[in-house]
Amino acid sequence: MSQFEIIQKEIGPMENFVYLIGDKQTKKAAIVDPGWDAEAISKMAHDAGYSITDILVSHTHFDHVNALGDLLKKLDATVHVHKSEAPYLKSAQGNIKPSESGDVLELGSTKIRFIHTPGHTPGSQCFHVDDNLISGDTLFINGCGRCDLPGGNPEEMYESLHNKLMKLKDTTTLYPGHNYAATKTSTISKEKENNPFMLKESLEDFLRLRMGL
């Protein structure tokens, strides 16, 4: 039996997924990407019997952090955001612990590894716990994040997908940042088979598909 659980909840008008990673033994929890509704996020943890000790930010776009300030008014949690985007979270400066790729958060006996995956934004990061990946806006089911917004970089997105995420175990369960597909989860194996952005083996082919070049 797993020592942790992942709870997925869709919140807000942009179909954001907010996640709770809970350590069953200590009942400590980390919230991933607190968007839109601090009350709903607090209730998600309370109803499952967890105390929120940490907040993980995949990237600092508004829809992924716009409930962060209100959430921190309710609790004192450590906010983990990649060091390159930490200055943008003005409402959380006293709680921020800047992260780097390879950092590990120990939540009781549950270990959450941070993977820096720039491309959508310079500080985009994914969270790898056992055989599960919470991917923010880097990897979607049959898609990937936009690279044409400020700070986006399609070459970095290609590297993040093909040289980092594709090297995870095929059995890894994928939890995306938005509910954009017919299913709410996938696997790395399925994405290798079906995701057009994972199928493009060369950078040139990837750029043509992602950016229309």
CORGI-V15150 format. One record per residue. SS is DSSP state (a for helix, b for strand, c for the rest). PSI is psi in radians with two decimals (999 if undefined). Layout:
ss: {SS/SS}
psi: {PSI/PSI}
This chain:
ss: {c/c/c/b/b/b/b/b/b/b/b/c/c/c/c/b/b/b/b/b/b/b/b/c/c/c/c/b/b/b/b/b/c/c/c/c/c/a/a/a/a/a/a/a/a/a/a/a/c/c/b/b/b/b/b/b/c/c/c/c/c/a/a/a/a/c/c/a/a/a/a/a/a/a/c/c/c/b/b/b/b/b/c/c/c/a/a/a/c/a/a/a/a/a/a/b/b/b/b/c/c/c/c/b/b/b/b/c/c/b/b/b/b/b/b/b/c/c/c/c/c/c/c/c/b/b/b/b/b/c/c/b/b/b/c/c/c/c/b/b/c/c/b/b/c/c/c/c/c/c/c/c/c/a/a/a/a/a/a/a/a/a/a/c/a/a/a/c/c/c/c/c/b/b/b/c/c/b/c/c/c/c/c/c/b/b/b/a/a/a/a/a/a/a/c/a/a/a/a/c/c/c/a/a/a/a/a/a/a/a/a/c/c}
psi: {2.36/2.54/-0.01/2.94/2.69/2.14/2.26/2.30/2.25/2.23/2.38/2.93/-0.21/0.33/0.67/2.48/2.22/2.40/2.59/2.17/1.99/2.30/2.04/-0.53/-0.86/-0.29/0.41/2.60/2.63/2.35/2.34/2.15/1.30/1.57/2.51/-0.77/1.65/-0.62/-0.78/-0.63/-0.77/-0.71/-0.66/-0.77/-0.78/-0.80/-0.50/-0.06/0.47/2.69/2.27/2.05/-0.34/2.62/2.20/2.26/2.04/-0.60/2.95/0.34/2.54/-0.80/-0.23/-0.18/0.11/-0.09/0.08/-0.83/-0.80/-0.62/-0.69/-0.26/-0.38/-0.43/2.81/1.72/2.66/2.26/2.10/1.95/2.54/2.51/-0.51/-0.30/-0.05/-0.68/-0.31/-0.24/1.33/-0.60/-0.10/0.30/-0.65/-0.21/-0.06/2.39/1.78/2.44/2.79/2.80/2.33/-0.24/2.60/2.21/2.16/1.99/1.55/-2.19/0.05/2.20/2.19/2.06/2.37/2.32/2.02/2.10/1.23/2.80/-0.97/-0.79/2.85/-0.54/0.33/2.43/2.65/2.83/2.07/2.04/1.98/-2.17/0.80/2.46/2.10/2.01/0.03/-2.36/0.37/-0.99/2.16/2.99/2.01/0.51/-3.09/2.96/2.72/2.63/0.14/0.16/2.88/2.25/-0.16/2.64/1.87/-0.58/-0.71/-0.62/-0.76/-0.80/-0.72/-0.75/-0.86/-0.53/-0.06/-1.14/-0.61/-0.25/-0.06/2.85/2.47/-0.50/-0.05/2.22/2.30/2.20/1.81/2.99/-0.28/2.70/1.32/0.10/3.08/-0.40/2.78/-0.28/2.88/-2.85/2.80/-0.66/-0.81/-0.65/-0.62/-0.56/-0.57/-0.39/2.04/-0.48/-0.35/-0.40/-0.40/1.87/-0.54/2.66/-0.70/-0.77/-0.67/-0.78/-0.67/-0.69/-0.81/-0.70/-0.05/0.52/999}
